[in-house]
Each structure stands twice: as structure tokens, then as C-alpha cells.
Amino acid sequence: MADLSCKIAGIDSINPFWLASAPPTDKYYNVVRAFEAGWGGVVWKTLGEDPPVVNVSSRYGVHQDADRGIIGINNIELISDRPLDVNLREIEQTRKEWPDRVIIGSMMAPIDEQAWKELAIKIANSGVHGIELNLGCPHGMCERGMGSAIGQVPEMVEQTTRWIREAVDLPVFTKLTPNITNILWSAEAAKKGGAHAVSLINTVNSIVSVDLDAMSPTPVVDGKGSHGGYCGAAVKPIALNMVAEIARSADTQGLEISAIGGIENWRDAAEFIALGANGLQVCTAAMLYGFRIVDDMIAGLSNFMDEKGYKTLEDFRGKAVENTVDWNALNMNFDTKAFIDPDKCIECGRCHIACEDTSHQAIEYAVKEDGRRSFTVVDEDCVGCNLCAMICPVPDCIEMRPVDNGKPYMTWPEHPLNPMKAAE
């Protein structure tokens, strides 16, 4: 069976699955239940000391599909509203009872050197394995000059990270906000400040819906609503891109990555690892399905690795990074055509409608003598966009087949239609 143990920022973990700093890691009771379920570690819900935290009711909004499946959650909850000394005692107790599991202390403070250092020392003294700097919260705390108010300014990211490195002799994870134009700015700043790793992504600033009766953004708090932090499956593509940007940049080499964002199953986990993640953090999926989902994640990732012949996570970590390139480096001469398997086709016509109305009119529709409908791809009109294959409800009914056109690999900078190439 595959070995799922991993090391991130010098910290050994029995598996890469940690719970992210959030309601599931708010107290001893939750964390112990998580460890009993098999999670390798937790990032304790963000601790602060001043100013005091008071949360509101309600706290969550939801983005659902047509079948009420949850695509994402918007939350307006703040950091831990429990007394700091209670949290620290519970961390210390949990560390003693679960010596083989990882506990990272998440923290947040105003942009003041003494405040950050004093809080970091208190958290370090509770016995945590490392400290995570919450520089990403996009609501409530940022309006007090904390969270993303710091994380959106690279100079502050570097400065805050350096303060904690000076204060404690523990691995430091700098948690990055996605609410920034270029994630490399803050990642590079964290590296300059001495971070051992970055955690990303924090939640995306959002309003998920409007209650048209109350005429207020949701969640509604006594008739009013506010922007909040968006998380769940919907943010995974954003997180994958930002993790890949850091993993493939020469300026952030050596900076380890604790990946967060829409991880719900083993495949999600494997994708982040393939893009260079050293470890993983999960929140929304645990809130939706409970702590036992880690069983499926562990079993699924193990089976995947066994099938591929990977004995350890390092065997495939980062394997997709070399194939992640800028658009200009793609082969302009590569060509694919859609092929519809008539034996699998259920004649729904979705491929034809999509291609006819919104793409390249490359799927012909006909009615046969027996009354059945047939759909055929017109190769000379098909540009290989994949739309038909994506919307087809039958797995493998539409296949995208590469075409050997005899043309050499050619990037856009080399293409004769590129004005810069023509000017040479």
C-alpha cells in the first residue's frame, strides 16, 4: 500500500490531509474527533487577542446548483471568539494526547510588531508544531486593518512574516489571500520575510446571492448583508492556478506549499500534489460531509498511487508543473477533432445545440428512416474546442481525437502570423 506520509516545512505528518483553520478546528472537542477520524493534522482556528471578537448570526450564505447541490459557501464569521487562554490550554492538552498528529496555530493581529510577536510567543508556548499567519481573511477583520488588509500589501506580508521568524523558533506558514492581482507578489514577499511555507488560498471576497424578499445580500443579519469569504468546490480552479504559479516560478523556489481550496476528494488532492503542493488543507468538505470523508480521501489516494506505481507522494509531487506553461508556449499546430460514438449516443442533441448556437456549427443533425436522430461531426469545421464533449451527459460518448497533420511543433512567438515574428 502506498505511503501517504509527508513532510512540510520540516514537520512530519502521517498523511497530507489537514483541516484548515475554520469552525471545524475551533476547539478541543472538534479536533479530537478529527484525529479519531484519521486526519493527519489541523490548523487551529485563528487566534487573536485584541481587539475582542464578537460574531454575528446568521453567518453562512450558499451557492447551489439546480439540484440544491452546494457549489460554494460564503461566510462572514470572524476568527475565534473563544478566550485565548482557553484555546491555548486545549491546544496543549491535545498535543499531549495526540503526539503523532500535527497542530499548527493560526494567528492574526493588528499591524503592530509587538502585538504579533507577543501573540506568536504565547501560541508557540502551547506546543504547536508551527504557526500560520492569517493574512487573508477578506471580511470583518480586514475592516479592522487585519487579515487581507495586510495580505494585499506585499511589503506588509514580508514585514509580518519576518516579525514572527524573529519571535519564535518554529516553522512559519504565511497564509495568502487570493484577492490580489498577482499571487506571486505576496508569495515572493513571504519568502523574503523568511516563511518556510505558504498556505493558499484563503477565501475569495464575494456576495453569493441576494434575498429578493429582504432585498439584502445573504446571509441576512437583521435585514442587512455583507461581503464575505467564498470557499468550497467553486474556488478549486482559482486555487490550482495560484498554487501552480508559485510552484513554477523561479522566484519562489524552495517555498513549500500547503494547498487549500475546494478539496473534496482524493482526485482533488492528487491534482494539487501534482502541481507541487507539499501538504493539503480541507475545510468546506468536512463541514458538508463530516470528518469521516478523510477515509475516502486516504483510500482513494492510496489506490491511485498503487495503480500508477507511486510508492510515496514525492514520486508524483510536482509532475504536472513542467507541463504548466504560459499560453505562448503551447503548440499552435496541435489539432483535435470530436468523434461521436453512435452506439453510446442517447440522441439528446445537446452537443448539436451547443455547437450550432454558440460554437462552430460542426455537428450535423439528421433524422434516419427509423425515426432515430443521428449526430455527425464535420471535421473541416471542428476546431477541437471540447464543448460538445464536456456537455455530453454520457461518459466517453464524445471523444476528442488528435489529428496527425504533419505540422511541426510551433509556438505563437514562432508563428508566421505573429506580427513580431513577421517583423524579424
C-alpha positions as CSV (number, residue, x, y, z in Angstrom):
1,M,0.0,0.0,0.0
2,A,1.2,3.5,-0.8
3,D,3.0,5.5,1.8
4,L,0.9,8.7,2.4
5,S,3.3,10.3,5.0
6,C,4.6,13.7,4.1
7,K,6.8,16.4,5.4
8,I,6.1,20.1,5.0
9,A,8.2,22.9,6.5
10,G,10.2,20.2,8.3
11,I,7.1,18.9,10.0
12,D,6.3,15.1,9.6
13,S,2.7,14.2,9.1
14,I,1.1,10.7,8.9
15,N,-0.8,11.8,5.8
16,P,-1.2,15.1,3.8
17,F,-4.7,15.8,5.0
18,W,-5.0,18.6,7.5
19,L,-8.1,20.5,8.5
20,A,-7.8,24.2,7.7
21,S,-8.2,27.0,10.2
22,A,-12.0,27.3,10.4
23,P,-15.1,26.3,12.5
24,P,-14.1,22.5,12.3
25,T,-10.9,23.3,14.3
26,D,-12.4,25.7,16.8
27,K,-12.0,23.6,19.9
28,Y,-10.6,20.5,21.6
29,Y,-13.8,18.5,21.0
30,N,-13.7,19.1,17.3
31,V,-10.0,18.4,16.9
32,V,-10.1,15.2,18.8
33,R,-13.0,13.9,16.7
34,A,-11.0,14.8,13.6
35,F,-7.9,12.9,14.8
36,E,-10.1,9.9,15.7
37,A,-11.4,10.0,12.1
38,G,-7.8,9.9,10.7
39,W,-6.8,13.5,9.8
40,G,-3.1,14.0,9.9
41,G,-3.2,17.4,11.4
42,V,-5.2,20.6,12.0
43,V,-4.6,24.3,11.8
44,W,-6.4,25.6,14.9
45,K,-8.9,28.3,14.2
46,T,-7.3,31.7,14.0
47,L,-6.4,33.1,17.4
48,G,-6.3,36.8,18.3
49,E,-6.0,38.8,21.4
50,D,-7.0,42.4,20.7
51,P,-9.5,43.8,19.7
52,P,-12.1,41.3,21.1
53,V,-14.1,39.2,18.6
54,V,-17.9,39.1,18.5
55,N,-19.6,37.0,15.8
56,V,-23.0,37.7,14.2
57,S,-26.0,35.5,13.4
58,S,-26.5,34.3,10.6
59,R,-23.0,33.5,9.2
60,Y,-23.2,31.5,6.1
61,G,-24.6,32.0,2.6
62,V,-24.8,29.3,-0.1
63,H,-24.3,29.0,-3.8
64,Q,-26.3,26.0,-5.1
65,D,-26.9,24.3,-8.4
66,A,-30.3,23.5,-9.8
67,D,-30.5,20.3,-7.7
68,R,-29.6,22.1,-4.4
69,G,-26.1,20.7,-4.5
70,I,-23.7,23.1,-2.8
71,I,-21.2,24.7,-5.2
72,G,-19.7,27.0,-2.6
73,I,-20.3,28.7,0.8
74,N,-19.9,32.3,1.7
75,N,-19.1,33.0,5.3
76,I,-19.0,36.2,7.4
77,E,-17.7,34.5,10.5
78,L,-14.7,36.1,12.2
79,I,-11.7,34.4,13.9
80,S,-12.1,32.5,17.2
81,D,-14.4,34.3,19.7
82,R,-13.3,32.0,22.5
83,P,-10.8,33.3,25.1
84,L,-7.2,32.9,24.1
85,D,-6.2,31.2,27.3
86,V,-8.9,28.5,26.8
87,N,-7.7,27.8,23.3
88,L,-4.1,27.6,24.3
89,R,-4.9,25.2,27.2
90,E,-6.8,23.0,24.8
91,I,-4.0,23.0,22.2
92,E,-1.6,21.9,24.9
93,Q,-3.9,19.2,26.1
94,T,-4.5,17.9,22.5
95,R,-0.8,17.9,21.8
96,K,-0.1,15.6,24.8
97,E,-2.9,13.2,23.9
98,W,-2.2,13.0,20.2
99,P,1.7,13.2,19.9
100,D,1.6,11.7,16.3
101,R,-0.7,14.4,14.9
102,V,0.2,17.9,13.8
103,I,-1.3,21.1,15.3
104,I,-0.5,24.4,13.6
105,G,-1.5,27.6,15.5
106,S,-3.2,30.2,13.2
107,M,-2.9,33.8,14.4
108,M,-3.9,37.3,13.5
109,A,-3.1,40.7,15.0
110,P,-3.2,44.4,14.0
111,I,-0.2,45.7,12.1
112,D,2.0,46.2,15.2
113,E,5.3,44.4,15.7
114,Q,4.9,43.9,19.5
115,A,1.3,42.5,19.1
116,W,2.3,39.9,16.5
117,K,5.4,38.8,18.4
118,E,3.8,38.6,21.8
119,L,0.9,36.6,20.5
120,A,3.2,34.3,18.5
121,I,5.2,33.5,21.6
122,K,2.1,32.6,23.6
123,I,0.9,30.3,20.8
124,A,4.4,28.7,20.5
125,N,4.5,28.0,24.2
126,S,1.3,25.9,23.9
127,G,3.3,23.3,22.0
128,V,2.2,23.8,18.4
129,H,4.3,22.4,15.6
130,G,4.2,25.6,13.6
131,I,2.5,29.0,13.2
132,E,0.3,30.1,10.4
133,L,-0.1,33.8,9.8
134,N,-3.7,34.6,8.7
135,L,-3.1,37.4,6.2
136,G,-6.1,36.5,4.0
137,C,-9.5,36.9,5.8
138,P,-11.5,39.2,3.4
139,H,-14.3,40.3,5.8
140,G,-14.7,41.8,9.2
141,M,-11.1,41.6,10.3
142,C,-9.8,43.3,7.3
143,E,-12.0,46.2,8.1
144,R,-10.0,46.5,11.4
145,G,-6.7,46.6,9.5
146,M,-6.1,42.9,9.8
147,G,-6.4,39.8,7.5
148,S,-6.4,40.7,3.8
149,A,-5.8,44.4,4.7
150,I,-2.2,43.1,5.4
151,G,-2.1,40.3,2.9
152,Q,-2.9,42.6,-0.1
153,V,0.3,44.6,0.6
154,P,3.4,42.7,-0.2
155,E,5.6,44.9,2.0
156,M,3.4,44.1,5.0
157,V,3.4,40.4,4.2
158,E,7.2,40.4,4.2
159,Q,7.4,42.5,7.4
160,T,4.8,40.4,9.3
161,T,6.5,37.2,8.3
162,R,9.9,38.5,9.4
163,W,8.5,39.6,12.8
164,I,7.3,36.0,13.5
165,R,10.6,34.5,12.3
166,E,12.4,36.7,14.8
167,A,10.0,35.9,17.7
168,V,9.8,32.1,17.6
169,D,11.9,29.2,16.5
170,L,9.1,27.3,14.7
171,P,8.1,26.7,11.1
172,V,6.1,29.7,9.8
173,F,3.3,29.3,7.2
174,T,2.2,32.6,5.7
175,K,-1.4,32.3,4.5
176,L,-2.1,34.2,1.3
177,T,-5.2,36.0,0.1
178,P,-6.4,35.3,-3.4
179,N,-7.9,38.8,-3.5
180,I,-4.9,40.2,-5.3
181,T,-3.9,40.8,-8.9
182,N,-0.8,38.5,-8.9
183,I,-0.3,35.9,-6.2
184,L,3.5,35.9,-6.8
185,W,3.8,39.3,-5.3
186,S,2.7,38.1,-1.9
187,A,4.4,34.7,-2.2
188,E,7.7,36.4,-3.0
189,A,7.2,38.7,-0.1
190,A,6.6,35.8,2.2
191,K,9.8,34.2,1.0
192,K,11.8,37.3,1.6
193,G,10.3,37.5,5.1
194,G,11.6,34.0,5.8
195,A,8.5,31.9,5.6
196,H,9.1,28.2,5.5
197,A,5.8,27.7,3.6
198,V,2.8,29.5,2.2
199,S,-0.8,28.4,2.8
200,L,-3.2,29.2,0.0
201,I,-5.8,30.1,-0.9
202,N,-7.8,31.9,1.7
203,T,-11.4,32.7,0.9
204,V,-12.4,34.8,-2.1
205,N,-14.2,38.0,-1.4
206,S,-17.8,37.6,-2.5
207,I,-21.6,38.1,-2.3
208,V,-23.1,34.7,-3.2
209,S,-26.8,35.7,-3.5
210,V,-29.4,38.3,-2.8
211,D,-32.6,37.6,-0.8
212,L,-35.1,39.2,-3.1
213,D,-37.8,39.4,-0.4
214,A,-35.5,41.0,2.2
215,M,-33.6,42.8,-0.6
216,S,-30.4,42.0,1.2
217,P,-27.2,40.0,0.4
218,T,-27.2,36.6,2.1
219,P,-26.7,35.7,4.9
220,V,-29.1,38.2,6.2
221,V,-28.4,39.7,9.6
222,D,-31.5,41.6,10.8
223,G,-32.3,42.9,7.3
224,K,-28.7,43.7,6.2
225,G,-26.0,41.7,4.5
226,S,-22.3,42.0,3.8
227,H,-19.5,40.6,1.6
228,G,-17.8,37.5,2.9
229,G,-15.3,34.8,2.2
230,Y,-16.2,32.3,-0.6
231,C,-15.0,28.7,-0.3
232,G,-15.8,25.2,-1.4
233,A,-15.6,23.3,-4.7
234,A,-16.2,26.5,-6.8
235,V,-12.8,28.0,-5.7
236,K,-10.7,25.0,-6.6
237,P,-9.8,26.3,-10.1
238,I,-8.6,29.5,-8.6
239,A,-6.5,27.7,-6.0
240,L,-5.0,25.3,-8.5
241,N,-3.8,28.2,-10.7
242,M,-2.3,30.1,-7.8
243,V,-0.5,27.0,-6.4
244,A,0.9,26.3,-9.9
245,E,2.1,29.9,-10.3
246,I,4.1,29.6,-7.1
247,A,5.4,26.1,-7.8
248,R,6.7,27.0,-11.3
249,S,8.1,30.5,-10.6
250,A,11.9,30.7,-10.2
251,D,11.5,33.5,-7.6
252,T,9.6,31.2,-5.2
253,Q,11.6,28.1,-5.5
254,G,12.2,26.5,-2.1
255,L,9.0,27.9,-0.7
256,E,6.8,24.9,0.3
257,I,3.1,24.9,-0.3
258,S,0.1,24.0,1.9
259,A,-2.7,23.9,-0.6
260,I,-6.2,24.9,0.3
261,G,-9.3,25.4,-1.9
262,G,-12.2,23.2,-2.8
263,I,-10.5,19.8,-1.9
264,E,-13.4,17.4,-1.6
265,N,-12.0,14.0,-2.7
266,W,-8.8,12.1,-3.5
267,R,-8.7,13.3,-7.0
268,D,-8.7,17.0,-5.9
269,A,-5.9,16.1,-3.5
270,A,-3.8,14.4,-6.2
271,E,-4.2,17.4,-8.6
272,F,-2.8,19.8,-6.0
273,I,0.1,17.5,-5.2
274,A,0.8,17.1,-8.9
275,L,1.0,20.9,-9.1
276,G,3.6,21.0,-6.4
277,A,1.7,21.0,-3.1
278,N,3.6,19.6,-0.1
279,G,0.5,19.2,2.0
280,L,-3.2,19.9,1.9
281,Q,-5.8,21.6,4.0
282,V,-9.6,20.9,3.9
283,C,-12.5,22.9,5.4
284,T,-15.7,23.1,3.4
285,A,-15.9,19.4,2.5
286,A,-15.6,18.5,6.2
287,M,-18.4,21.0,7.1
288,L,-20.7,19.5,4.4
289,Y,-20.0,15.8,4.9
290,G,-18.3,15.3,8.2
291,F,-14.9,14.3,9.3
292,R,-15.2,10.7,8.0
293,I,-14.6,11.9,4.4
294,V,-10.9,11.6,5.2
295,D,-11.4,7.8,4.9
296,D,-12.4,8.1,1.3
297,M,-9.6,10.6,0.6
298,I,-7.0,8.3,2.1
299,A,-8.3,5.2,0.4
300,G,-8.7,6.9,-3.0
301,L,-5.3,8.5,-3.0
302,S,-3.7,5.2,-2.0
303,N,-5.5,3.3,-4.8
304,F,-4.5,5.9,-7.3
305,M,-0.8,5.7,-6.2
306,D,-0.9,1.9,-6.3
307,E,-2.3,1.9,-9.8
308,K,0.3,4.4,-11.1
309,G,3.2,2.7,-9.3
310,Y,3.9,5.6,-7.0
311,K,5.2,4.5,-3.6
312,T,5.4,7.9,-2.0
313,L,3.8,11.3,-2.5
314,E,7.2,12.6,-3.7
315,D,7.0,10.2,-6.6
316,F,4.4,12.4,-8.3
317,R,4.5,15.7,-6.5
318,G,5.1,18.4,-9.0
319,K,4.9,16.2,-12.0
320,A,2.4,18.5,-13.7
321,V,4.4,21.6,-13.0
322,E,6.7,21.2,-16.1
323,N,3.6,20.8,-18.3
324,T,2.1,24.0,-16.9
325,V,3.3,26.8,-19.3
326,D,2.3,30.2,-20.4
327,W,-0.1,30.3,-23.3
328,N,2.6,31.4,-25.7
329,A,4.4,28.2,-25.2
330,L,1.6,26.0,-26.4
331,N,1.7,24.1,-29.8
332,M,-0.3,26.2,-32.3
333,N,-0.2,23.3,-34.8
334,F,-1.8,20.7,-32.5
335,D,-5.2,19.7,-33.7
336,T,-8.1,17.5,-32.3
337,K,-11.5,16.6,-33.7
338,A,-14.6,15.4,-31.9
339,F,-15.9,11.9,-32.6
340,I,-19.4,10.8,-31.5
341,D,-19.8,7.1,-30.7
342,P,-23.2,6.3,-32.3
343,D,-23.6,3.2,-30.0
344,K,-23.4,5.3,-26.9
345,C,-25.4,8.3,-28.1
346,I,-28.8,8.8,-26.5
347,E,-29.9,11.3,-29.1
348,C,-30.4,14.2,-26.6
349,G,-29.0,16.7,-29.0
350,R,-27.1,18.8,-26.5
351,C,-23.9,18.6,-28.5
352,H,-25.6,19.8,-31.7
353,I,-27.4,22.7,-29.9
354,A,-24.3,23.9,-28.2
355,C,-22.1,23.8,-31.3
356,E,-24.8,25.2,-33.6
357,D,-25.8,28.1,-31.3
358,T,-22.5,29.0,-29.7
359,S,-19.6,27.5,-31.4
360,H,-18.6,26.5,-35.0
361,Q,-21.6,24.7,-36.5
362,A,-19.5,21.5,-36.8
363,I,-22.1,18.9,-35.7
364,E,-24.7,17.9,-38.3
365,Y,-28.1,16.6,-37.3
366,A,-30.3,14.2,-39.3
367,V,-33.3,12.0,-38.8
368,K,-33.0,8.5,-40.0
369,E,-35.7,6.4,-41.7
370,D,-36.5,4.6,-38.4
371,G,-37.1,8.0,-36.8
372,R,-33.9,8.0,-34.7
373,R,-31.7,11.0,-34.7
374,S,-28.0,11.0,-35.7
375,F,-25.3,13.5,-35.0
376,T,-22.1,13.6,-37.0
377,V,-19.0,15.8,-36.7
378,V,-17.9,17.8,-39.7
379,D,-14.1,17.6,-39.4
380,E,-13.3,20.6,-41.5
381,D,-15.4,22.8,-39.3
382,C,-14.4,21.3,-35.9
383,V,-11.8,23.3,-34.1
384,G,-11.4,20.9,-31.2
385,C,-12.8,23.2,-28.6
386,N,-14.1,20.4,-26.4
387,L,-17.5,22.0,-25.7
388,C,-19.5,19.1,-27.1
389,A,-17.5,16.5,-25.1
390,M,-17.9,18.5,-21.8
391,I,-21.7,18.9,-22.0
392,C,-22.5,15.4,-23.2
393,P,-24.3,13.5,-20.4
394,V,-22.9,10.1,-21.4
395,P,-19.3,9.3,-20.3
396,D,-17.0,8.7,-23.2
397,C,-19.7,9.1,-25.9
398,I,-17.8,12.0,-27.4
399,E,-14.0,11.6,-27.7
400,M,-11.5,14.2,-28.7
401,R,-9.1,12.6,-31.1
402,P,-5.7,14.1,-32.0
403,V,-5.1,14.6,-35.7
404,D,-1.7,13.9,-37.3
405,N,-1.5,16.9,-39.6
406,G,2.2,16.5,-40.3
407,K,2.9,20.0,-39.0
408,P,5.9,20.7,-36.6
409,Y,5.6,22.0,-33.0
410,M,5.1,25.7,-33.3
411,T,4.6,28.2,-30.5
412,W,3.0,31.7,-31.1
413,P,6.3,33.5,-31.0
414,E,7.4,31.3,-33.9
415,H,4.2,31.6,-35.8
416,P,4.3,33.4,-39.2
417,L,1.1,35.3,-38.4
418,N,2.6,36.8,-35.2
419,P,3.4,40.4,-36.1
420,M,6.6,40.3,-34.0
421,K,7.8,37.2,-36.0
422,A,6.9,38.8,-39.3
423,A,8.9,41.9,-38.4
424,E,12.1,39.9,-37.9
